[in-house]
Amino acid sequence: MSHQVRGVVARGKGAPVSLETIIVPDPGPGEALVKIEACGVCHTDLHYREGGINDDFPFLLGHEAAGVVESVGEGVTDVAPGDFVILNWRAVCGQCRACLRGRPWYCFNTHNAKQKMTLLDGTELSPALGIGAFAEKTLVAAGQCTKVDRSASAAAAGLLGCGVMAGIGAAINTGNVGRGDSVAVIGCGGVGDAAIMGSNLAGAAKIIAVDLDDRKLETARKLGATHTVNSKETDPVEAIRELTGGHGADVVIEAVGRPETYQQAFYARDLAGTVVLVGVPTPEMKLELPLLDVFGRGGSLKSSWYGDCLPSRDFPMLIDLYLQGRLNLDAFVTETIALDDVEKAFERMHGGDVLRSVVVL
């Protein structure tokens, strides 16, 4: 049996997305069919549309999602029909060398559904990040589903599926921000703001937000930043050092993904401090640093992929904090939209005043 649903498809590089009929098969072994309730519009979806990820068009876009399991295939025991779940794009295998060493967040063999969703004419679709959630229903590997408390808003919960988890995890999991630490976050989009929120949650004493846009800095302050620096007007390295007694921050989180901002992060950290790169660079970017400075400053230079999260551990915990009023995920939902408004949401991304547009079905 299969299901005909509506979904948002990118057919070619740079072309506007279209709302089309999608054929979704019933789940096979190890798979789950999920009825989508909400899905955030992430920059990664725009990168897919622009051909910046790969050229496996057509793509079924959408990946920051929450919904309800409708049915499961043979051998699935972790989730069941009726479970409210957040989808994730790193279903760990449990068998690779990272998993066997007790570090499953580094899993080297993550997996997706084996069956393909298609267009009406049989053309196979490439689901964004193995999910494809700008659709009424989608087919995923059961390991991509993490059960959480049904009381949570789907629009807020789904954002843990990518950007918000990436930022919170960059602070808590990768940066190991702790009580009393000083933290600087360079780039105050959705991921950077989530890193600010995560640093605040972890007990950082000083959280310095850095951006070129005063509107973003104002939002950062509302989400927990104690100080703000407009790097268009002030040298951010000097400003961060001045705010930290001349030393630099204990942890600097770079949420832009550019060589110049990474260099700022490198020099804005304290001796033996930590730099976390969570912003995603493009393939042609190069970084040049004096090797003596890398040696002499000590500390750690880390990258954070998906916030080094383990969904089964992190998603339920963060949803519990959200329901207790200690983690304001609702603050990231700038607007809710319909499936056929995704292209307009891509246009609004460039305005700088939207943290997340969220498709609600």
C-alpha positions, -999 to 999 in steps of 0.1 A, spaced: 0 0 0 11 36 -6 -1 70 3 -7 101 -19 3 133 0 13 169 -8 49 178 -5 73 206 -14 97 197 -42 128 214 -56 132 202 -92 163 221 -103 191 243 -92 178 277 -82 143 271 -95 113 280 -72 100 251 -52 66 236 -61 38 218 -42 33 184 -57 17 150 -51 41 126 -35 38 88 -33 49 75 1 52 37 6 41 18 37 71 12 60 93 -18 54 116 -34 79 132 -9 102 111 20 88 84 43 101 57 63 84 52 97 102 24 121 99 41 155 100 26 182 122 52 209 119 85 215 101 109 245 103 123 262 72 161 259 76 189 274 55 200 239 47 167 234 27 176 265 7 211 251 1 195 220 -13 173 241 -36 204 260 -48 223 228 -55 248 236 -27 245 201 -11 245 179 -42 227 176 -76 204 147 -68 173 165 -79 144 164 -74 145 169 -37 117 166 -12 127 194 12 122 198 49 140 182 79 133 201 112 102 183 120 79 168 146 49 145 141 30 113 150 41 78 140 13 64 118 27 29 112 60 10 116 77 -18 97 89 -52 108 114 -53 136 107 -18 150 105 -17 187 116 18 199 86 37 186 50 27 179 19 41 162 6 71 181 40 82 194 47 119 191 83 121 178 110 146 167 128 135 135 166 136 133 190 131 105 215 110 123 200 76 131 229 59 148 238 23 138 251 10 172 278 -11 155 304 12 140 337 19 158 323 52 172 292 35 186 312 6 200 335 31 218 305 47 235 305 78 214 274 72 192 270 110 185 300 105 162 284 75 144 301 68 111 272 47 96 240 66 101 211 54 80 178 64 64 148 47 50 157 22 23 125 27 2 121 57 -20 93 82 -21 84 93 -56 65 117 -77 33 105 -94 52 96 -126 75 73 -106 105 97 -104 124 90 -72 128 118 -47 159 126 -26 146 135 8 165 164 24 189 150 51 171 117 46 139 131 60 118 151 35 93 166 59 77 194 39 50 169 33 19 156 50 36 123 56 71 110 52 90 77 54 121 75 76 143 50 93 127 42 127 160 53 143 153 88 130 123 91 153 127 101 190 97 99 212 90 130 234 62 143 256 31 149 236 24 181 256 51 200 236 41 223 207 50 206 175 62 239 160 87 244 188 97 207 193 106 201 156 133 228 157 154 205 179 157 184 147 184 207 133 193 243 140 183 248 177 199 214 187 230 224 168 234 256 187 225 243 222 247 213 216 276 234 204 275 251 238 267 222 262 280 191 244 309 204 223 320 235 242 314 220 276 302 254 289 300 253 326 290 274 356 308 307 358 323 305 323 326 334 299 312 327 264 313 346 232 290 337 203 299 351 168 268 352 146 233 356 160 211 337 136 190 308 148 220 286 156 239 313 174 209 323 194 205 287 204 241 286 215 234 317 237 204 299 252 224 268 258 252 287 274 227 304 297 212 271 306 246 257 315 252 286 339 277 308 320 283 340 339 290 362 309 276 356 274 288 380 247 268 381 215 285 394 183 268 403 151 266 430 124 229 436 129 215 455 159 181 438 155 198 404 159 218 416 189 186 428 206 171 393 201 203 377 214 200 398 246 164 386 251 176 350 248 203 353 274 232 374 262 246 396 289 266 418 265 264 426 228 290 437 202 282 451 168 313 440 148 305 465 121 313 493 145 338 476 169 367 452 166 351 421 181 383 406 194 392 437 213 357 441 226 355 404 238 389 408 255 379 440 272 347 424 285 367 395 299 394 413 319 418 414 289 420 377 286 394 365 261 364 342 266 366 307 280 346 294 251 340 311 217 313 297 194 316 306 158 281 303 142 288 319 108 312 295 90 336 320 75 374 322 77 374 358 90 350 351 118 368 319 127 400 339 130 382 363 153 370 334 174 406 320 176 420 353 189 391 361 211 395 331 233 415 330 265 447 310 267 438 273 269 402 283 259 380 265 234 368 275 199 337 257 186 330 259 149 293 253 143 288 276 113 290 256 81 317 267 56 316 262 19 341 239 1 363 266 -13 370 284 20 405 282 34 419 292 68 455 304 74 468 308 110 504 310 123 512 275 135 531 290 164 498 308 176 480 274 174 507 259 196 512 288 219 476 295 228 468 259 237 433 249 244 409 232 220 398 239 184 366 218 178 339 215 152 303 207 162 282 187 139 246 186 149 257 199 183 273 165 190 239 154 201 225 120 208 188 124 201 176 96 224 194 114 252 191 151 244 156 155 228 135 143 257 157 162 282 153 195 263 116 190 258 112 184 296 131 217 302 108 234 276 77 221 294 91 233 327 95 268 313 133 267 315 140 266 277 121 290 256 119 271 223 88 292 213 110 322 210 125 307 178 92 304 160 89 338 143 59 327 122 38 297 112 30 292 75 13 267 51 31 242 28 27 265 -2 44 294 16 79 278 17 93 298 -13 82 330 4 99 319 36 131 314 17 129 350 5 123 363 40 154 346 53 175 373 36 157 400 55 174 391 88 143 394 110 131 358 109 146 332 133 124 304 119 93 302 97 76 269 106 53 250 83 23 238 103 1 211 88 
